[in-house]
């Protein structure tokens, strides 16, 4: 189980919510551009949803919801469970999470420039891995259920 997020991280992540509301789709679009340099990862995604912008919009909305509720994660129980089900359907595994982190955090800086300070990126890195650990655990349990 992941360590709880620090109060400083929670404060920084919550403070970024307005910026995410404004620039979230640009960030997620850039993240997918970075992520899809790996063709094996690209094939895991519905490319029609990429072209239409649906997937970047969906992920931007999820990231915004996380930022707004990072201090009250119980509000995200249903969306997290939907994400787990979708990830299991598409074959997401624990080893994919570092790839997303390596695409997402630089994408934030690509879009926001100097506004994405090292402190902001560190907070989002901590917040990303906190949520990733939750998802990885729930997905592993779901894979085990399906295998039984």
Secondary structure, 3 states (H helix, E strand, C coil): CCCCCCHHHHHHHHHCHHHHHHHHHHHHHHHHHHHCCCHHHHCCCCHHHHHCCHHHHHHHHHHHHHHHHCCCHHHHHHHHHHHHHHHHHHCCCHHHHHHHHHHHHHHHHHHHHHHCCHHHHHHHHHHHHHHHHHHHHHHHHHHHHHHC
